[in-house]
Amino acid sequence: MSTNAKKQLLLLCLLRRYRSNRAKNRRRVWVREIFSRRQQQGEFHQLLQEMRLYDSQSHFRYLRMSKGTFDFLLAKVEPLLRRRSYGSAIRVQISPAERLALTLRFLATGDSQTSLSFGFRVGRSTVCGIVRETCYALWEVLAPKYVKAPDNEQDWRQVSQEFRKIWNFPNCVGALDGKHVVIQAPPNSGSSFYNYKGCHSIVLMAVCDAQYRFLLVDIGDAGRHSDGGVFSNSAFGQALDSGTLNLPPPQSIPQSNVVAPFVFVADEAFPLKVNMMRPYPGKGLDVSKVVYNYRLSRARRVIENTFGILAARWRIFRRPILATPQHVTTFTKAAVALHNFLRTYESSTYCPPGFTDSEDGSGQIVQGNWRQDVPDGDGLRAIGQVAGNRSSSSAAAIRECYREYFSSSEGELPWQYNHVNRTS
């Protein structure tokens, strides 16, 4: 047999194999029969419409927002969710309202995309695309207005006034903390996202204001950096070190002659800096240092509650998220944007009285109801030490100024010594 004949025979065999494999992989049905009845029996077209008509409370529990808020949000994101209709009689286009409802349900419950596929009667791969695209649209539309950090001195001063009024911490412009968002092990990632807590994660670093709203967020750093590089790698840490946050210049603490810079408050995991206050470490501290730690913890508790509200309302954070790190970053951004949007637009329902921590007349902490919805070991876990304990003499001097002020007649609270003595 000649060479050309052998080549032709080989090509013929390959063509037959290709046709055989193509026939095996050909879809038996274009749309599964159960999915073809989406408009008659799907959750969006039946259950959700009943809630809109007859049960507003269930509507909030289902989507984490009221009917009016859903319609308002839909009007904002609809242009990014609208799809071109090709007039196909085989498949009916999924409307922007259904796309938004499916995504909100995914974030509110953390259910698998397969479960949502059966409930909404939409293909699983279609659910995956809808959730990813809608989360991206939510961040693009909401973040510029509702997750907007102060960019001038006047806005920072407004944040400071709220902290002083509500939490009695002057010159405070935000509470800082970080969380591990637990994810499934990414394929072929090795130990890139494996953290010291024994799970895979990305890091959510955030600063919030006195009203439980996120001011600054940094999302997506690999979990393995939790033992030292998280803060220095974050955009916030770099902006703070470079002095590009546009913070106001130091000013006098109200009702005193003490001049202090504007500061962020954080726990012992973060470094002590000129513009960042952390507690005094160790035990056996004198009374004034214990008072300082107590006053700082009151202001810092805001960020703990902010993360708690986020995890309680958007239960995707209650368990490891089964998605790639890039997609988890997109989901987290959408949840943060929705949190701030609802804290602003529908605060009384989204975060009713008693949902966050509060204090009685003696300074005793009354735990918020969100703690009942967020069990220990959830999908948002505390980060460890993010920087060394070494600090500059100027940063230590500023902390001393606050220590002296909180123990002075101008800065003390009526109940602080009773509270400190009782807890000690």
C-alpha positions as semicolon CSV with decimal commas, in nm:
position;residue;x (nm);y (nm);z (nm)
1;M;0,000;0,000;0,000
2;S;0,136;0,337;-0,098
3;T;0,207;0,617;0,145
4;N;-0,080;0,829;0,013
5;A;-0,322;0,539;0,052
6;K;-0,210;0,486;0,413
7;K;-0,265;0,855;0,487
8;Q;-0,613;0,846;0,334
9;L;-0,702;0,535;0,537
10;L;-0,580;0,698;0,856
11;L;-0,782;1,015;0,789
12;L;-1,090;0,803;0,718
13;C;-1,051;0,620;1,051
14;L;-1,009;0,947;1,239
15;L;-1,316;1,093;1,071
16;R;-1,527;0,791;1,164
17;R;-1,409;0,809;1,525
18;Y;-1,489;1,182;1,540
19;R;-1,839;1,125;1,406
20;S;-1,895;0,839;1,650
21;N;-1,785;1,047;1,951
22;R;-1,995;1,340;1,834
23;A;-2,303;1,120;1,812
24;K;-2,243;0,985;2,163
25;N;-2,203;1,331;2,312
26;R;-2,497;1,484;2,128
27;R;-2,764;1,609;2,363
28;R;-3,069;1,391;2,378
29;V;-3,280;1,691;2,474
30;W;-3,208;2,060;2,439
31;V;-3,406;2,150;2,754
32;R;-3,495;1,895;3,021
33;E;-3,866;1,843;3,057
34;I;-3,874;1,958;3,421
35;F;-3,696;2,280;3,323
36;S;-3,936;2,346;3,039
37;R;-4,208;2,403;3,301
38;R;-4,007;2,681;3,469
39;Q;-4,276;2,946;3,420
40;Q;-4,548;2,718;3,556
41;Q;-4,367;2,562;3,855
42;G;-4,035;2,741;3,914
43;E;-3,981;2,920;4,248
44;F;-3,956;3,264;4,091
45;H;-4,281;3,235;3,896
46;Q;-4,482;3,070;4,173
47;L;-4,347;3,089;4,530
48;L;-4,188;3,433;4,505
49;Q;-4,492;3,585;4,335
50;E;-4,715;3,457;4,616
51;M;-4,482;3,619;4,869
52;R;-4,497;3,948;4,683
53;L;-4,877;3,943;4,698
54;Y;-4,954;3,793;5,038
55;D;-4,650;3,757;5,269
56;S;-4,405;4,046;5,296
57;Q;-4,227;3,894;5,596
58;S;-4,147;3,575;5,407
59;H;-4,036;3,785;5,110
60;F;-3,773;3,951;5,332
61;R;-3,656;3,619;5,473
62;Y;-3,636;3,475;5,121
63;L;-3,440;3,758;4,953
64;R;-3,322;3,966;5,254
65;M;-3,518;4,267;5,131
66;S;-3,874;4,388;5,088
67;K;-4,068;4,392;4,764
68;G;-4,017;4,767;4,718
69;T;-3,643;4,744;4,778
70;F;-3,613;4,453;4,534
71;D;-3,789;4,655;4,265
72;F;-3,568;4,957;4,336
73;L;-3,253;4,744;4,314
74;L;-3,377;4,573;3,998
75;A;-3,420;4,909;3,825
76;K;-3,054;4,983;3,900
77;V;-2,902;4,657;3,773
78;E;-3,150;4,567;3,498
79;P;-2,952;4,730;3,214
80;L;-2,656;4,502;3,293
81;L;-2,872;4,190;3,324
82;R;-3,089;4,228;3,017
83;R;-3,019;3,970;2,745
84;R;-3,100;3,990;2,378
85;S;-3,401;3,780;2,277
86;Y;-3,364;3,573;1,961
87;G;-3,730;3,476;1,940
88;S;-3,659;3,109;2,002
89;A;-3,960;2,892;2,065
90;I;-3,742;2,634;2,237
91;R;-3,613;2,841;2,527
92;V;-3,777;3,138;2,699
93;Q;-3,531;3,407;2,801
94;I;-3,460;3,440;3,175
95;S;-3,567;3,788;3,280
96;P;-3,342;4,028;3,477
97;A;-3,583;4,000;3,773
98;E;-3,542;3,622;3,782
99;R;-3,165;3,652;3,748
100;L;-3,152;3,893;4,040
101;A;-3,383;3,682;4,260
102;L;-3,181;3,366;4,191
103;T;-2,856;3,542;4,283
104;L;-2,996;3,694;4,601
105;R;-3,126;3,353;4,704
106;F;-2,781;3,202;4,640
107;L;-2,612;3,464;4,860
108;A;-2,884;3,452;5,127
109;T;-2,876;3,073;5,172
110;G;-2,541;2,947;5,045
111;D;-2,727;2,658;4,881
112;S;-2,545;2,472;4,607
113;Q;-2,601;2,581;4,251
114;T;-2,742;2,236;4,177
115;S;-3,009;2,289;4,445
116;L;-3,098;2,629;4,299
117;S;-3,108;2,472;3,955
118;F;-3,388;2,238;4,060
119;G;-3,575;2,500;4,263
120;F;-3,575;2,765;3,990
121;R;-3,588;2,500;3,712
122;V;-3,285;2,636;3,532
123;G;-2,985;2,438;3,409
124;R;-2,694;2,414;3,653
125;S;-2,442;2,569;3,415
126;T;-2,692;2,848;3,348
127;V;-2,724;2,911;3,724
128;C;-2,344;2,935;3,748
129;G;-2,329;3,197;3,474
130;I;-2,625;3,395;3,612
131;V;-2,484;3,413;3,965
132;R;-2,140;3,520;3,848
133;E;-2,270;3,786;3,607
134;T;-2,527;3,924;3,851
135;C;-2,278;3,950;4,138
136;Y;-2,045;4,141;3,908
137;A;-2,332;4,373;3,810
138;L;-2,429;4,433;4,173
139;W;-2,076;4,542;4,261
140;E;-2,044;4,762;3,952
141;V;-2,373;4,940;4,021
142;L;-2,375;4,964;4,402
143;A;-2,009;5,005;4,499
144;P;-1,953;5,356;4,355
145;K;-2,230;5,495;4,578
146;Y;-2,266;5,262;4,876
147;V;-1,909;5,131;4,929
148;K;-1,739;5,462;4,873
149;A;-1,456;5,553;5,109
150;P;-1,422;5,915;5,222
151;D;-1,195;6,100;4,981
152;N;-1,169;6,435;5,157
153;E;-1,106;6,570;5,505
154;Q;-1,466;6,677;5,564
155;D;-1,602;6,325;5,504
156;W;-1,344;6,174;5,739
157;R;-1,442;6,426;6,005
158;Q;-1,806;6,324;5,965
159;V;-1,710;5,960;6,031
160;S;-1,511;6,074;6,335
161;Q;-1,804;6,269;6,477
162;E;-2,024;5,957;6,463
163;F;-1,763;5,747;6,647
164;R;-1,731;6,015;6,916
165;K;-2,107;6,052;6,954
166;I;-2,196;5,681;6,958
167;W;-1,883;5,512;7,095
168;N;-1,705;5,795;7,284
169;F;-1,379;5,757;7,094
170;P;-1,259;6,095;6,958
171;N;-1,063;6,135;6,634
172;C;-1,156;5,779;6,530
173;V;-1,221;5,736;6,157
174;G;-1,291;5,363;6,138
175;A;-1,264;5,018;6,294
176;L;-1,039;4,766;6,119
177;D;-1,039;4,387;6,111
178;G;-0,995;4,097;5,871
179;K;-1,159;3,760;5,810
180;H;-1,078;3,442;5,627
181;V;-1,352;3,358;5,372
182;V;-1,331;2,978;5,367
183;I;-1,333;2,815;5,023
184;Q;-1,289;2,470;4,877
185;A;-0,934;2,374;4,781
186;P;-0,867;2,526;4,436
187;P;-0,732;2,272;4,183
188;N;-0,356;2,274;4,131
189;S;-0,311;2,559;4,379
190;G;-0,085;2,374;4,621
191;S;-0,063;2,567;4,948
192;S;-0,129;2,911;4,796
193;F;-0,467;2,950;4,971
194;Y;-0,400;2,720;5,268
195;N;-0,394;2,912;5,598
196;Y;-0,266;2,834;5,945
197;K;-0,620;2,744;6,061
198;G;-0,610;2,434;5,844
199;C;-0,842;2,542;5,562
200;H;-0,826;2,718;5,228
201;S;-0,940;3,079;5,215
202;I;-0,919;3,424;5,071
203;V;-0,885;3,727;5,300
204;L;-1,147;3,997;5,350
205;M;-0,987;4,304;5,508
206;A;-1,230;4,582;5,595
207;V;-1,276;4,915;5,769
208;C;-1,624;5,016;5,886
209;D;-1,785;5,332;6,021
210;A;-1,988;5,374;6,340
211;Q;-2,311;5,272;6,158
212;Y;-2,193;4,918;6,066
213;R;-2,121;5,013;5,703
214;F;-1,806;4,910;5,518
215;L;-1,587;5,206;5,423
216;L;-1,288;5,025;5,276
217;V;-1,260;4,663;5,168
218;D;-0,971;4,461;5,031
219;I;-1,084;4,120;4,905
220;G;-0,901;3,828;4,750
221;D;-0,556;3,799;4,907
222;A;-0,451;3,436;4,942
223;G;-0,510;3,285;5,286
224;R;-0,150;3,168;5,329
225;H;-0,040;3,531;5,382
226;S;-0,230;3,546;5,710
227;D;0,082;3,501;5,920
228;G;0,248;3,827;5,826
229;G;0,174;3,980;5,489
230;V;-0,199;4,049;5,488
231;F;-0,186;4,405;5,615
232;S;0,120;4,511;5,417
233;N;-0,023;4,355;5,099
234;S;-0,363;4,522;5,134
235;A;-0,446;4,841;4,951
236;F;-0,552;4,995;5,281
237;G;-0,222;4,915;5,452
238;Q;-0,022;5,059;5,165
239;A;-0,238;5,374;5,152
240;L;-0,205;5,423;5,528
241;D;0,173;5,386;5,518
242;S;0,207;5,618;5,220
243;G;-0,028;5,881;5,364
244;T;-0,265;5,883;5,064
245;L;-0,594;5,838;5,252
246;N;-0,646;6,216;5,274
247;L;-0,697;6,206;5,650
248;P;-0,737;6,544;5,821
249;P;-0,433;6,683;6,005
250;P;-0,409;6,623;6,383
251;Q;-0,651;6,825;6,591
252;S;-0,739;6,879;6,955
253;I;-0,948;6,614;7,123
254;P;-1,278;6,777;7,223
255;Q;-1,285;6,932;7,572
256;S;-0,909;6,897;7,616
257;N;-0,579;7,045;7,508
258;V;-0,451;6,711;7,375
259;V;-0,366;6,724;7,003
260;A;-0,388;6,381;6,839
261;P;-0,401;6,248;6,482
262;F;-0,707;6,078;6,337
263;V;-0,678;5,705;6,395
264;F;-0,827;5,367;6,309
265;V;-0,892;5,121;6,592
266;A;-0,794;4,755;6,567
267;D;-0,729;4,453;6,787
268;E;-0,398;4,303;6,894
269;A;-0,347;4,130;6,557
270;F;-0,262;4,462;6,393
271;P;0,042;4,685;6,438
272;L;0,055;5,001;6,644
273;K;0,101;5,299;6,411
274;V;0,063;5,673;6,426
275;N;-0,281;5,641;6,263
276;M;-0,372;5,302;6,410
277;M;-0,438;5,223;6,774
278;R;-0,427;4,873;6,923
279;P;-0,464;4,751;7,285
280;Y;-0,188;4,734;7,542
281;P;-0,063;4,374;7,548
282;G;-0,015;4,150;7,848
283;K;-0,169;4,102;8,189
284;G;-0,132;4,289;8,516
285;L;-0,182;4,628;8,350
286;D;-0,248;4,935;8,561
287;V;-0,599;5,077;8,575
288;S;-0,545;5,349;8,315
289;K;-0,421;5,097;8,056
290;V;-0,714;4,866;8,128
291;V;-0,950;5,160;8,082
292;Y;-0,783;5,244;7,751
293;N;-0,823;4,883;7,633
294;Y;-1,189;4,889;7,734
295;R;-1,258;5,216;7,552
296;L;-1,080;5,093;7,240
297;S;-1,270;4,761;7,246
298;R;-1,603;4,951;7,258
299;A;-1,518;5,129;6,935
300;R;-1,359;4,823;6,774
301;R;-1,667;4,610;6,848
302;V;-1,837;4,785;6,555
303;I;-1,635;4,592;6,295
304;E;-1,704;4,263;6,475
305;N;-2,076;4,335;6,452
306;T;-2,048;4,442;6,089
307;F;-1,896;4,108;5,995
308;G;-2,158;3,935;6,211
309;I;-2,446;4,107;6,032
310;L;-2,291;4,018;5,697
311;A;-2,262;3,648;5,785
312;A;-2,607;3,633;5,947
313;R;-2,789;3,788;5,651
314;W;-2,583;3,636;5,368
315;R;-2,540;3,275;5,471
316;I;-2,310;3,192;5,185
317;F;-2,045;3,268;5,450
318;R;-2,179;3,000;5,685
319;R;-1,984;2,722;5,512
320;P;-1,691;2,675;5,272
321;I;-1,780;2,827;4,934
322;L;-1,753;2,581;4,646
323;A;-1,607;2,804;4,376
324;T;-1,277;2,930;4,242
325;P;-1,101;3,207;4,437
326;Q;-1,185;3,454;4,158
327;H;-1,556;3,372;4,176
328;V;-1,555;3,379;4,559
329;T;-1,405;3,727;4,539
330;T;-1,691;3,831;4,310
331;F;-1,953;3,681;4,545
332;T;-1,797;3,854;4,847
333;K;-1,791;4,191;4,674
334;A;-2,161;4,155;4,589
335;A;-2,250;4,066;4,949
336;V;-2,054;4,364;5,084
337;A;-2,225;4,599;4,839
338;L;-2,569;4,459;4,927
339;H;-2,493;4,495;5,298
340;N;-2,413;4,866;5,265
341;F;-2,705;4,921;5,029
342;L;-2,953;4,768;5,273
343;R;-2,797;4,940;5,576
344;T;-2,864;5,266;5,394
345;Y;-3,190;5,197;5,214
346;E;-3,373;4,954;5,445
347;S;-3,186;4,966;5,774
348;S;-3,480;4,912;6,014
349;T;-3,566;4,577;5,855
350;Y;-3,220;4,457;5,759
351;C;-3,073;4,539;6,100
352;P;-3,358;4,592;6,351
353;P;-3,310;4,702;6,713
354;G;-3,144;4,433;6,919
355;F;-2,976;4,271;6,620
356;T;-2,636;4,422;6,709
357;D;-2,451;4,436;7,042
358;S;-2,558;4,710;7,281
359;E;-2,483;4,830;7,635
360;D;-2,690;4,875;7,945
361;G;-2,652;5,172;8,179
362;S;-2,350;5,021;8,355
363;G;-2,155;4,948;8,037
364;Q;-2,239;4,576;8,038
365;I;-2,251;4,425;7,689
366;V;-2,587;4,293;7,570
367;Q;-2,515;4,055;7,286
368;G;-2,694;4,110;6,957
369;N;-2,931;3,863;6,796
370;W;-2,697;3,811;6,501
371;R;-2,484;3,591;6,727
372;Q;-2,766;3,335;6,740
373;D;-2,754;3,304;6,359
374;V;-2,376;3,278;6,324
375;P;-2,235;2,967;6,496
376;D;-1,873;2,926;6,594
377;G;-1,647;2,805;6,316
378;D;-1,850;2,956;6,034
379;G;-1,723;3,049;5,690
380;L;-1,582;3,382;5,817
381;R;-1,291;3,314;6,050
382;A;-1,067;3,555;6,235
383;I;-0,724;3,622;6,094
384;G;-0,416;3,581;6,307
385;Q;-0,124;3,813;6,364
386;V;-0,086;4,024;6,051
387;A;0,226;4,220;6,148
388;G;0,500;4,240;6,409
389;N;0,456;4,402;6,749
390;R;0,734;4,655;6,700
391;S;0,615;5,015;6,690
392;S;0,766;5,357;6,663
393;S;0,812;5,584;6,962
394;S;0,573;5,838;6,806
395;A;0,297;5,576;6,775
396;A;0,350;5,469;7,137
397;A;0,335;5,834;7,247
398;I;0,001;5,883;7,073
399;R;-0,140;5,578;7,248
400;E;-0,021;5,727;7,576
401;C;-0,212;6,046;7,495
402;Y;-0,533;5,851;7,452
403;R;-0,463;5,654;7,771
404;E;-0,426;5,974;7,973
405;Y;-0,729;6,134;7,811
406;F;-0,961;5,839;7,883
407;S;-0,861;5,853;8,252
408;S;-0,897;6,230;8,280
409;S;-1,201;6,420;8,401
410;E;-1,264;6,544;8,047
411;G;-1,252;6,205;7,878
412;E;-1,373;5,945;8,131
413;L;-1,713;5,777;8,118
414;P;-1,926;5,757;8,436
415;W;-1,935;5,379;8,441
416;Q;-1,590;5,287;8,307
417;Y;-1,415;5,222;8,642
418;N;-1,704;5,013;8,775
419;H;-1,705;4,813;8,454
420;V;-1,327;4,763;8,454
421;N;-1,321;4,662;8,822
422;R;-1,612;4,421;8,771
423;T;-1,462;4,251;8,467
424;S;-1,117;4,241;8,624
